[in-house]
């Protein structure tokens, strides 16, 4: 995939007076905001701002279409993770978020973003990928022995 480069930088977003993530305090779980801060993400991209501020609730359906590098992954992961964290029905080991990715490469990228966003959560929230190939047994063992909350599956393996 040639479009792995982000379209926005923190400096560009600050210059454009983008909405800061910390403005979501009280609406998003604090550990999610802390993970963004630690990663150096201070401001929302336009896609993230629309999703995070215009959804009636984080359990609402939403369809977003935007170019590569505009922040769609964080835009859908933040409300999804927040909903899981605030749900009364959440049990460790239950897959609560299923993400279907068009490619294995994108599935791995989504998992990495999920791992970053959940890095400050205690107890931990596990994000897993599942696909064939040489490491199939390793992924299956990790899934079966873990407590996966998020599962990312590629359509094309």
MIPARO-120724 format. One line per 5 residues: their letters; for each residue x, y, z of N, C-alpha, C, O. Coordinates in pm, whole numbers, plus 50000, padded with zeros to 5 digits. Atoms other than C-alpha are relative to their C-alpha. Last residue first. Layout:
a> X Y Z X Y Z X Y Z X Y Z  ...
end
This chain:
xxxxx> 49893 50054 49916 49483 48661 50327 50125 49983 49923 50226 49939 49977  49901 50063 50088 49224 48885 50170 50116 49955 50085 50172 50033 50162  50078 50072 50100 48924 48960 50393 50093 49923 49908 50068 49807 49876  49989 49953 50137 49151 49051 50686 49911 49917 49907 49897 49797 49926  49991 50105 50101 49023 48989 51037 50018 50062 49861 49942 50151 49823
xxxxx> 49990 49940 50133 49078 49218 51335 50026 49890 49900 50126 49819 49909  49948 50095 50099 48956 49088 51671 49996 50068 49864 49891 50117 49821  50007 49949 50136 48910 49319 51971 50064 49895 49908 50173 49845 49935  50115 49912 50001 48831 49197 52322 49977 50051 49858 49863 50072 49817  50017 49900 50106 49064 48900 52315 49869 50078 50013 49761 50021 50028
xxxxx> 50134 49948 49971 49134 48732 52648 49970 50109 49899 49966 50227 49933  50016 49861 49958 49433 48523 52562 49858 50030 50040 49774 49942 50054  49944 49985 49865 49509 48151 52548 49983 50141 50055 50008 50164 50173  50064 50095 49909 49279 48082 52251 50049 50015 50144 49973 49991 50238  50142 49971 49990 49382 48396 52062 49934 49910 50105 49860 49959 50190
xxxxx> 50013 49873 49927 49753 48356 52132 49854 50034 50022 49815 50081 50129  49964 50027 49861 49735 47989 52026 49985 50127 50085 49932 50121 50196  50108 50078 49941 49549 48080 51706 50026 49973 50148 49936 49986 50231  50114 49911 49980 49798 48353 51622 49884 49928 50067 49818 49983 50155  49964 49905 49895 50096 48118 51678 49883 50094 50030 49852 50120 50146
xxxxx> 50007 50069 49871 49934 47839 51476 50030 50094 50117 49968 50085 50223  50139 50030 49967 49871 48072 51180 49987 49935 50138 49901 49974 50217  50018 49974 49857 50229 48209 51181 49858 49966 50047 49818 50007 50157  49904 50074 49918 50326 48054 50846 49979 50018 50149 50016 49930 50227  49858 49981 50029 50018 48167 50665 50087 49925 50099 50040 49838 50172
xxxxx> 49920 50118 50031 49661 48213 50772 50145 50034 49973 50191 50145 49998  49989 50029 50142 49493 48506 50940 50095 49884 49981 50172 49849 50070  50009 50142 50033 49373 48617 51280 50006 49986 49849 49919 50035 49777  50026 50020 50142 49452 48948 51443 49992 49850 49977 50042 49772 50058  49939 50112 50073 49419 49017 51812 49971 50012 49851 49873 50073 49809
xxxxx> 50038 49993 50141 49353 49319 52035 50076 49891 49927 50198 49880 49940  49919 50066 50103 49364 49266 52408 49940 50016 49862 49819 50002 49842  50094 50042 50103 49222 49512 52660 50086 49944 49887 50173 50013 49834  49969 49987 50142 49443 49538 52966 49883 49955 49913 49805 49868 49951  49928 50110 50062 49306 49576 53315 50012 50019 49849 49938 50097 49788
xxxxx> 49979 50102 49897 49409 49851 53334 49865 49959 50053 49795 50045 50106  50115 50061 49932 49404 50055 53015 50045 49895 50100 50132 49813 50071  50014 49944 49865 49701 50275 52925 49885 49939 50079 49858 49981 50191  49877 50019 49920 49815 50077 52620 49989 50051 50143 50065 50006 50229  50033 50075 49878 49462 50050 52480 50118 49985 50095 50107 49919 50198
xxxxx> 50111 49937 49929 49504 50323 52218 49968 49931 50132 49923 49996 50227  49957 49868 49951 49849 50199 52114 49889 50062 50083 49914 50112 50193  49905 50024 49890 49734 49835 52089 50047 50132 50060 50061 50143 50182  50080 50045 49886 49435 49947 51879 50091 49976 50122 50057 50016 50233  50069 49881 49948 49664 50144 51647 49917 49964 50123 49912 50039 50221
xxxxx> 49898 49915 49939 49889 49837 51608 49938 50127 50059 49975 50168 50169  49963 50059 49871 49587 49614 51547 50102 50086 50072 50092 50106 50193  50112 49973 49909 49464 49849 51275 50031 49944 50138 50004 50010 50239  49995 49857 49965 49807 49840 51107 49889 50035 50099 49912 50111 50194  49885 49984 49910 49813 49457 51117 50012 50146 50045 50042 50172 50162
xxxxx> 50038 50064 49872 49464 49443 50966 50111 50017 50103 50084 50047 50219  50084 49905 49928 49574 49695 50699 49955 49942 50134 49945 50015 50232  49917 49886 49961 49859 49467 50593 49919 50101 50080 49966 50151 50182  49923 50040 49882 49631 49161 50595 50083 50118 50051 50092 50141 50172  49871 50065 50021 49395 49331 50353 50065 49962 50132 50030 50016 50237
xxxxx> 49987 50053 50137 49030 49443 50319 50131 49924 49977 50137 49839 49888  49909 49917 50078 48986 49470 50698 50013 49942 49859 50006 49821 49842  49967 50070 50124 48698 49332 50900 50078 50097 49912 50031 50206 49879  49965 49908 50108 48688 49461 51257 50040 49916 49879 50128 49830 49889  49950 50076 50115 48508 49264 51527 50022 50100 49886 49929 50169 49844
xxxxx> 49986 49920 50121 48468 49442 51860 50060 49911 49893 50169 49857 49910  50105 49899 49999 48333 49268 52170 50003 50088 49876 49903 50149 49839  49971 49909 50111 48529 48944 52150 49883 50096 49992 49770 50056 49962  50104 49992 50103 48463 48802 52496 50047 50095 49890 50091 50206 49919  49994 50114 50090 48775 48712 52692 49893 49996 49894 49900 49916 49801
xxxxx> 49866 50025 50053 48713 48944 52984 49996 49874 49913 49940 49772 49952  49929 50105 49927 48340 49010 53022 50135 49978 49934 50145 49978 49811  49868 50039 50048 48162 49331 52922 50062 49893 50090 50069 49909 50212  50004 50141 50038 47789 49351 52991 50135 49945 49957 50143 49835 49903  50020 50081 49880 47794 49678 53185 50009 49851 49970 50024 49771 50062
xxxxx> 50109 50098 50005 47939 49861 52888 49994 49921 50131 50097 49882 50186  50111 49950 49918 48154 50166 52961 49882 49903 50004 49782 49928 50071  49956 49968 49864 48481 50013 52845 49886 50043 50090 49892 50022 50211  49967 50125 49929 48323 49847 52542 50035 50030 50145 49991 49959 50236  50126 50073 49977 48160 50173 52434 50023 49870 50074 49946 49834 50163
xxxxx> 50072 49932 49892 48487 50364 52479 49871 49925 50034 49838 49907 50151  49935 50037 49874 48667 50106 52266 49930 50065 50119 49910 50001 50222  50021 50144 49979 48419 50148 51981 50059 49956 50134 49993 49887 50212  50136 50024 49949 48411 50527 52013 49972 49852 50028 49899 49819 50121  50029 49930 49874 48793 50546 51997 49856 49979 50048 49837 49939 50162
xxxxx> 49957 50075 49882 48842 50275 51733 49963 50070 50131 49919 50004 50226  50095 50106 49967 48628 50435 51462 50041 49921 50124 49955 49867 50194  50138 49950 49996 48800 50774 51444 49899 49890 50031 49799 49916 50096  50022 49947 49865 49135 50619 51536 49857 50051 50013 49797 50041 50120  49986 50111 49905 49120 50411 51219 49974 50047 50142 49897 49985 50215
xxxxx> 50124 50079 49987 48979 50694 51007 50012 49892 50107 49915 49867 50179  50035 50029 49861 49272 50927 51076 49874 49919 50021 49817 49921 50130  50080 49891 49943 49323 51100 50741 49952 49973 50143 49886 50058 50203  49919 49908 49921 49611 50885 50620 49925 50113 50066 49986 50205 50119  49902 50063 49913 49425 50710 50339 50079 50108 50074 50114 50211 50017
xxxxx> 49874 50047 50056 49145 50920 50195 50086 49932 50106 50067 49950 50226  49896 49898 50008 48801 50949 50349 50127 49935 49946 50141 49813 49945  49918 50023 50118 48468 50766 50366 50100 50115 49992 50061 50232 49986  49903 49896 50031 48288 50735 50696 50079 49958 49877 50122 49844 49864  49931 50038 50122 47970 50544 50778 50091 50116 49962 50045 50229 49944
xxxxx> 49936 49891 50071 47840 50570 51133 50071 49944 49878 50134 49838 49885  49935 50043 50124 47614 50364 51352 50056 50122 49927 50005 50234 49939  50070 49972 50126 47545 50500 51698 50077 49944 49881 50200 49935 49884  50056 50127 50045 47698 50333 52006 49920 50018 49870 49863 49921 49818  49893 50084 50054 47929 50626 52069 49953 49860 49965 50032 49776 49922
xxxxx> 49941 50080 49893 47629 50851 52105 50106 49911 49937 50107 49892 49815  50090 49979 49886 47470 51128 51898 50046 49921 50124 50033 49968 50237  50080 50119 49972 47778 51114 51675 49909 50028 50119 49954 50081 50219  50134 49994 50060 47879 51469 51585 49918 49873 50017 49798 49874 49990  50084 49893 49946 48177 51530 51814 49858 50000 49945 49768 50059 50005
xxxxx> 50000 49994 49854 48380 51211 51780 49907 50108 50056 49860 50095 50169  50051 50122 49938 48293 51135 51418 49985 50019 50151 49879 49988 50206  50140 50021 50041 48330 51490 51286 49940 49878 50070 49829 49884 50123  50084 49900 49934 48645 51556 51490 49852 49980 49963 49765 49988 50050  50016 50036 49859 48805 51230 51379 49908 50097 50072 49824 50056 50151
xxxxx> 50083 50121 49994 48744 51303 51011 49974 49961 50144 49860 49929 50181  50141 49969 50030 48875 51661 51046 49908 49878 50007 49796 49889 50057  50011 49969 50142 49192 51535 51220 49854 50035 49971 49768 50007 50055  50080 50088 50086 49189 51557 51596 50013 50045 49854 50021 50164 49824  50115 49941 50067 49469 51729 51784 49931 49899 49910 49993 49809 49854
xxxxx> 50065 49896 49922 49729 51633 52042 49869 50048 49942 49781 50095 50015  50116 49957 50076 49859 51301 51914 49923 50102 50084 49854 50065 50179  49974 49870 50061 50204 51270 52066 49888 50050 49912 49907 50144 49835  49959 50023 50138 50183 50897 52136 50032 50132 49930 50089 50131 49820  49867 50063 49995 50172 50971 52510 50056 49976 49860 50178 49983 49840
xxxxx> 49904 49898 49956 49882 51212 52451 50143 49943 50000 50236 50007 49953  49983 49907 50112 49687 50954 52252 50106 50104 50033 50191 50137 49951  49923 50072 50102 49743 50695 52526 50026 50089 49879 50136 50088 49824  49860 50004 49953 49627 50946 52790 50089 49929 49898 50201 49972 49873  49944 49867 50024 49307 51013 52594 50147 50005 50041 50229 50069 49975
xxxxx> 49990 49987 50146 49229 50641 52586 50063 50134 49964 50148 50141 49875  49883 50075 50048 49311 50612 52958 50017 50005 49848 50129 49998 49799  49872 49933 49978 49067 50901 53030 50121 49918 49954 50213 49976 49895  49929 50053 49885 48759 50732 52881 50140 50060 50008 50211 50068 49907  49921 50120 50028 48596 50957 52624 50073 49957 50126 50110 50041 50208
xxxxx> 50079 50071 50101 48315 51208 52691 50069 49869 49962 50002 49769 49934  50136 50013 49951 48447 51350 53018 49908 49930 49901 49804 49878 49939  49999 50045 49860 48765 51468 52853 49857 50002 50052 49784 50099 50033  50092 50114 49988 48691 51507 52479 49999 49942 50142 49933 49842 50168  50135 49943 49993 48848 51855 52473 49894 49891 50014 49778 49919 50044
xxxxx> 50035 49980 49859 49173 51673 52557 49865 50070 50017 49812 50074 50128  50060 50120 49942 49173 51547 52198 49957 50025 50144 49855 49972 50188  49909 50091 49928 49238 51900 52076 49924 49880 50056 49807 49889 50091  50050 50027 49864 49006 52055 51814 50097 49903 50070 50131 49799 50013  50081 50120 49987 49200 52174 51512 49962 49980 50146 50029 50029 50237
xxxxx> 50086 49987 49881 49329 52529 51514 49901 49884 50010 49783 49903 50039  50137 49989 50050 49467 52493 51160 49897 50014 50112 49776 50017 50088  50007 49877 50079 49814 52565 51299 49859 50025 49947 49814 50139 49940  49996 49890 49903 49766 52295 51562 49986 50133 49928 49913 50222 49973  50129 49997 49934 49659 52048 51291 49993 50114 50102 49890 50180 50115
xxxxx> 50100 49953 50095 49962 52133 51079 49863 50012 50066 49792 50111 50046  49976 49857 50021 50198 52099 51376 49895 50059 49906 49843 50168 49930  50046 49928 49880 50046 51765 51474 50016 50150 49982 49928 50227 50020  49900 50003 49894 50091 51640 51118 49943 50076 50120 49848 50153 50105  49994 49892 49903 49812 51555 50876 50116 49979 50096 50148 49866 50133
xxxxx> 50025 49876 50072 49803 51348 50556 50022 50120 50092 50056 50229 50046  50109 49919 49950 49959 51051 50728 49990 50130 49922 50091 50189 49883  49958 49874 49943 50181 50838 50514 49878 50080 50044 49780 50093 49971  49984 50015 49856 50078 50476 50461 50040 50129 50069 50052 50131 50192  50054 49885 49927 49940 50554 50114 50013 49990 50150 49921 50031 50220
xx> 49913 49883 50012 50157 50328 49897 49954 50116 50087 50029 50213 50101  50086 49883 50000 50000 50000 50000 50090 50123 50000 50178 50135 50085
end
